[in-house]
């Protein structure tokens, strides 16, 4: 069973190096990282910034998701950090990592981790566009 080494939701800049260090392990043969950034266009509209908001249960749900991944995949370590607050184009919004004895398991666990985080963890995104429009993504 894998170990969840770093979980957090922060209103400050995220560090890819911190996440990488959290999952590094001598018994690991492969580490897969996913870094999600704020892009400048969505569905053909120019994005100027994003605002992420989290439900108070965010830490518990994130823990449930990572525990599930750790028990499903033969990983040595997992980490997930998501940003909240206002982000500009190019800012890092989320970093997840999976470390495993072999690359195939690291890739599979990392993909499942980011997919489940996006699907289940109660973090909502408000996109602001250059035409003044705004849109909520993933909100209830």
N, C-alpha and C positions, 0 to 999 in steps of 0.2 A: 504494500500500500504506500502511495506517495505521501509526502509531507508538504503541507501548505505552509510556506515560510514567510510570505508577505502578502497581506491584504490591506487595502486602504482606499478611502475616498477622500480626496484632498482639494482644497481651494488654492493650491499653489502649484508651481511648475513641477512636472514629473521628470524623474531621472531614469533613463533607460539603463544607465550603469548600475543604479541601485537595484533595479529588478534583476539584472543579469547576475550581480553579486549574490543576491538572495538565493538564487537557484543553483549556483555553481557548486559542484560536488566532485570529489575525486572518482567516484564510481559512475559518473555520467559520461556517456559517449556522445550525446547530442543535446543541445539546448536550442529550442525553437522560441523565438520572440516574435510577438506581433505588436507593432506600434501603430496606433490609430491617430491620425492627424486631422486638423480642420482643413478641409479643401475649400477652394474659392468658388466652386460652381456646384449646384445641385439641381438636377432636372432642368438644366438649361438656364437657370437664374444665377446671377452673381451673388455669392454669399459674402457678407462683410464681417460677421462674427457669429459666434454661437454662445448660448448660455445653457449650462447643464444644471439641473436641479435634481436632488435625490430625496427620496422618501426616508423618514426616520428608520425604517426597517432595512435600509440598504446593506448595512454590515452583516446582519443575520442572513439575508438572502445570498449575498456574495459568499459567505462562509458555506452555506448549504450547497451552492453550485460547485465551489472548489473541492469540498469534501466528496461530493458525488464523482467528480472527475478523478480525484485521487484514488477512489475505490474502484473505478472502472478501468483505468489505464495503468500499465506497469511503469509508473513514473517515480523518479527519486524526489522531485520537488516541483512545486507550483507557486506562482506569484501572480497577483493581479492588483493593479492600481488604476483608479479612474479619477479624473479631474471633475470638479464642479465649479460653478461660477462662470464668469465671462471669459471666453477664449477668442483669440484673433486667428485669422487665417495662418496656417503653418504651425500653430501650437500643438503640442502633444496632448491628446484627450484621454488616451488609455494605453497602458502597457501590460501585456500578459506574457507569461513565460512558462514553459514546461521543460523539465530536464528529465532525461530517461537514459537507460543504458545504450539504446540505439536510436538513430535518427527517426525511423518510421514511427515509433511510439511517441517521440517528442513532437513530431509534426501533427499526429492525430490528436494528441491530448491538447495541444495549443489551439488547434482549430476548434475543437469541441468547447474549450474553455471560452474563447472569444464569442463563439456563436451562442452559447448558453447565457453568458453574461449579457449580451445584447438582447436576448429574448426574454430573460427572466428577472434580471436585477432592476429594481425600480429607480432608474435614472432616466430623466427625460430631457430632451434637447429642444431648445427654441432657436431656430435659425432666423437671422436677420439678413435681409436682402438689400442690395444697393438701391432698389426702387422704393424702399420704405416699408415693404411688406414684411411680415413675420409669420412663422409657422412653427407649431409644436409637433414634434415627432415622438411617438411612443408614449404619449401621456394617456392616462385613463379617461 
